[in-house]
Amino acid sequence: MTRLRLIAAILAFTLATIITPIGIVSYWAQRTITDSERYIETIGPLSANPQIQDAIAEFLTEKIQEQIEPEELVDEIFGDLVGQYPRLRVIEPVITGAIDSLIREVTYRIVRSEAFSDFWQAANLAAQKSIMVILQGRDDDTIRLEGDVVVLDISAAIEAVKQGLINRGFTAAERINVPEADRQIELLEAPQLAQLRTVYAIASPVLALLLFVGLGLFVLAIVLAQRRPRMVAWVGLTLGLIGIVLATALAIGRTTFSNTLANTPFGPASDAFYSQLFLFLVNAAAVTILIGAIVLVVGWYLSRSRAAAEVRAVVDKGAGAVARSIPAGPLTDAGPWLARNARWVRVGIAVLFTLIVVIGSEVSVWRTVIAALIAVVLLAIVQVLARTEALSEPAVLEPTE
């Protein structure tokens, strides 16, 4: 039986080590990518980011400027005079520069207006849908699969800029007709489309649960272990390493993402977009490292080492001193029950700590620190009240002569 428990503990620990990092990423994906509302909540604030605004404005400006023909505009403005006075052609650069400035001015004004927020949300909702197009294999009116490429139609943004130019008196904008190919942005390529769909079909029902499965397996490994403090320490060390690996992967991903977009209009905005999109994972990596350190310290505190034993003795002595200062009453009456069930109460506090850290829209280092402080205070209270057990016992009267 002992050997069987050892094997089961090692197996649970190994599975937890594999599942937990996958669970963290899956939890982020389920809450940020596959949920349209949460995706917009995450990306929406970027509409006010100057780098994002500049990148979009430059892209739209370039596409519209490509449709302007200076010679045609000069002919339209001066008519037959061009034939009579060919030297009028020398003002083409002046006209072109003025038109380019007007297009840029109007585009930037639209992008920096409140209306841009609506466009940004619509564009990013389409981007989120593009991911679902890949995973679920469906099309819609805005986004569709063309081979293995997902494209986004930006016709609405181009028409908004054209209307802005017309409103400024540049009636020639009515003839601007951006080709269909230039009205589309290739969002991403999906050469492994079939494999991604298969994985999503299998994993999507449990995406949100993988993290809790991994944490549950760590707990099971601790319960099954013969030397639990050592297993607790190993769990803490492993969680810390998982956090470090995740943080390293995110740093590499940021560099790769930025390098990929470096020579595109969106290059300057790539870092801001990446930081906002993966904010949850960045925080999760830091929190995982912090939790790993906390669990590692707990494992050491419970271990058989001489230093840990001396620390426990000091803590126990301090708890006893505090317990003796508490007057008899409801608190001391709870002492015997807490002394008998201290282990399960401590488990409950650990579960409460985990829920405070994990449950919610975001994870953060500060919330983890606060949760740890709450847990320490509760554990101290349990330690002190458990020591009041002797105070609650009825005194034994000495027989009188």
N, C-alpha and C positions, 0 to 999 in steps of 0.2 A: 504493500500500500504506500509506503514511504517513497519507493522508487517511482511509483505511478504518479504521485503528487509532484515529484520533482520534474518528471517529464512534462506533465500538464502545465506546470508553472513556466517552464522554459518555452513551451509551445505558445502559451498565451502571451508571454513577453515578446517573443519573436514576431508573432502576428501583430501585436500592438505597435511594435516598432515600424512595421511595414505600412500598416493601415493609417496610423495617426497623421503622418505628413500628407498622405493622399486625402485624408479626411479634412485637414485644414484647407487645402486647396479646393476640395469639393464644396466645403461649406461656404467659402468665398464665392465660388462659381454659382452655387445655387442662390445665394443671397444678392449677388451683384450682377451676374451675367444673364441667367435664365429668367430672372424676375424683372419684367420691364419697368415697373414702378421704382424698384430699388436702383436699377441701373440709371434711370433719369435722376433720381435723388443724388446719386454719386457723381455723375458727370455734369449735371445741370449747372452747378456753380462755376464751371469753367467758361460759361458764356460771357462772364465779366472779366476773364483773364486777358490782359493786353496781348500776350503772346499768341493766344488762340485767335483773338480778333484780328491781329495783324496777318496771321497765316491765311485765314479764310479770305480776308480782304484782298491780299496779294493774288490768291488763286483766282478769284472772280475777276479782278482787274485785268489780269493777263488774258483770260479767256475772252473777255469782251474787247480788249484792245486789239486782239488778233483779227477781229472782224472789221476794223476800221481801215478804209482805203483813202489815204491823204489825197491822191490825185482826183478821185471821184468827188471828194468834198470841195476841192479847189474849183473843179468844173462847175459844181452845183452853185457855189457862192458867186463866182465871177462870170459864169456863163460864157458868151462869145468873146468876152474881153481877154480870155486866156489865149485864144487864137490870135487876137490882134496884138497882144502884148505878152509874148512867151516868157518874159522875165518874171511874170507873176508867179511862175513855178518856184522861184527862189523862196517864196514864203511858205511853201509846203511844210518845211520843218517847224516853222513857227506855229502853224495851224495844228500840226500833229502834236507838238508839245502842249499846246493849250487844251486840245481834246483829251490827251492822256491825263493831264492834270485834273480836268473836269471829271473824267471817269473815276480816277483815284479818289478825288474828294467825295463824290457821291457814294462810291462804294464804302469808303471808310465811315462816312456819316451813317449809312444804313447799318453797317456791322456794329457800330458803337451805340446804336439806338436800342431802346427797350424792345423793339420788334425783333431784334436779332435773337433774343432769348427764346422766342417761340420757334424761330427757324432752327436754332441750335438743338432744342429739345426734339423737334421733329426729325432732324438729321440723325441724331444719336439714337432715337427710338428706332429709326430705320437700320442703323448700324447694329443695334441689339437684335433686331429681327433677322438681320443677315446671318448672325450666328445660329439662330434657330432654323433659318432656311437650310443651313448646312446640316445641322443635327437631325432635323425632322424631314428634310427632303421635300419641302413645299415652296411655292412661289407666291408673290403677291404683286400688286400694281406698281409699287415703288421699287422693290428689290426683287431680283430674280437671279437665277443661276444661268450663266452662259458658259457652258462647258464646266470647268472647275473654278470659275471666277465669280465672285459675288460683286455686283455693281450697285451703286447708289445714284439715283437720278437727282440732279441739282437744278432742274429747270426752274423751280419756284424761286430760288435765290437769284438766278440770272434775270428772270422777269422782273423781280423787285428792283434790281439795279437799273434795268432798262426804263422802267416807269419813273424812277428817280431822275434819270437823265432827261426824259421827256418833260418832266415837271420843271426842270431847270432851263427849259427852252431849247434843248438839243434834240430837235425833232428828227434828225437823221438816225437817232437811236431806234426809231420805229422799224428801220430796215435791218437792224442787227439780227442776224439769224445764226446763232451758234449751232454748229453741226451736232447731230445726235451723239456722235462719239465723244465730243467734248463736253456734253452735258452729263456725262457719267463718270463717276470716280470708282476705280477698282478698289474695293475695300480690302479684299484678301483673296488669296488663292487657296483652293482646297483640293490638292491632288490626291489626298488620302480620304476623300469624301466618304466612301463606302465604309471604311474602317471606323471613322469618327461616328457615323450614324449607328453602327453596330454597338460601339462602346456606350454611346448615349442611351440607346434603347435598353441596354442591360443595367446601366448604372443610375439612370435618372431617378428611379423610384427611391433610391437609398442615398442620394447625394448628401442630403442634410443629416443623415444618420451616421455616416462613416466616422466622423470625428468622435461622436459619443461611443461608437463601437470600439474605436481604438482606445479611448480613455477607460472604457469599461474593462477591456482586456488587460490593461495595466493594473487596474484594481484587482482583477481576478488573479493575476500573477502574484501580487502581494499576498492575497489571501491564501493561495496554495503554497507559497514558499515556506520552507522550514525555518529559514532565518529571515524573517520579514524585514527587520531593519536594513539588512544588506540589500534585499530586493528593492526596498523603498529608495535607497541610495542609487541603485542602478537605474531605476525609473527616472529619478531626478536628473542623473547624468545624461541619460538617453534623450529626455525632453530638451535639455539644454543643447545637445548636439543637433537635434532636429531643428531647433530654432536657428542655430548658426548656419546650418546647411540651407535652410529656407531663405535666410537673409542674404547669403552669398549668391544663391540662384537669382534672387530678385535684383541684386546689384549687377550681375552679368546680363540679365534680361533687359535692364534699363540701358546698358551700354549697347547691346545688340539692337534694341528698338530705336535708339537715337541714331546709330550708324546707318540703319536701314533707311531712315527718313532724312538723313543728313542732306541729300541733294534734291530734296523735294520742297515744294512750298510750305509743307508742314514741319520741316526740320526744326525751326526755332521753337515750335510749340510741342515737340515730341516729349520733352522732359516733363513739362507741366501736365500733359495728358496722362503720361505713364504714372506719375506720382499720384494723381487723383484716382485713376482707375484701380491701382493696386494698393491704395492706402490701407485697406483692411488687412491685406496680407503682410504689409510692412509692419503694421502694429501687431499683428498676430505673431510674427517672428520674434519681435522684442518681448512680447508677453510670454511666449513659450520659453524663451531663454530665462526670463525672470522666474517663472513657475518651476522650471527645472532646478534653478539654484535654491529655491525655497524647499522643494521636495528633497533635494540632496542634503540640505542642512537638517531637515527633519529625520532623514535616515541616519545621519551621523548622531543626532541627539539620542535616538533610540538604540544606538549600537552598544556593543559590549566594551568599547574602548574605555580606558581609564579616564581620559579627559571628559568623555561624554558622561560617564558615571558621576564624576565630580560635579559637573554642571547640573545634572539631575538632582544630586543631593542638595546643592545650594538652593535650587528652585523649590524643592520639597520642603526644606527648612523654612524658606521665606513664606511659602503657602501656609505652613503650620502656624507661624507667628501671626499672620494675618487672621487665620481661622480662630485663634484663641482670643482675638480682640473683638470678634463678632458676638454680640449678646444673643442669648437663647431666644428663639423665635421661629418664624416660618422659614428663614434661610437655613438655620441649623437643622430644622426638621427635615429639610430636603437632602441633608448630607448623606444619610444612609442609602437613600435611593440612588443618588449620584455615584456613591462609592461602588455600588453593585453594578451600575450600568454605564460607568465612565467610558468604557471602550466604545460602546455604541453611540454615546453622546458625542464623542470626539469624531467618530465617523460621520455623524450628521453635520458637524461643523465643517468637516472637509468637503462634504457634498455641497453645503451652503456656499463655501468659498468658490468652488468650481462653477456653480450656477451664477454667482455674481459676476465672475470673470467672463464666462462664455455667453450667457444669455443677454440679448440686447442687440441694438442695431450696429454697434461698433465695439471693438475691444481696444483697451488702452492700458498703457503702463501704469498711469495714475490710478485707474480703477482697480487694477490688480494690487497695487500697493495698499490702497484703502481696504480692499477685501482681505488682504493678509493681516492688516492691523486689527480689523474686526475679529478675524479668526483667532489671533493671539489673545485679544482681550477676553473672548468667550472661553478659550481654553484655560486661561488664568483663573477665570471665575469658577469653572468646573473644578480645577485643581484645588482651589481654596475651599469651596463648599464641600468637596469630597472629604477634606481633612476635618470638617466639623462633625464627622460621624461620631467621634468619641464624646463630643459635647452634648449630643442629643441622647446618649444612653442614660438611663436612670441610674442615679447614684446608689451604691450598695450600702445600706445602713449597718454600722457596726453594732453588735448586740450589747445592750447595757447590762451592767451588773446590778 
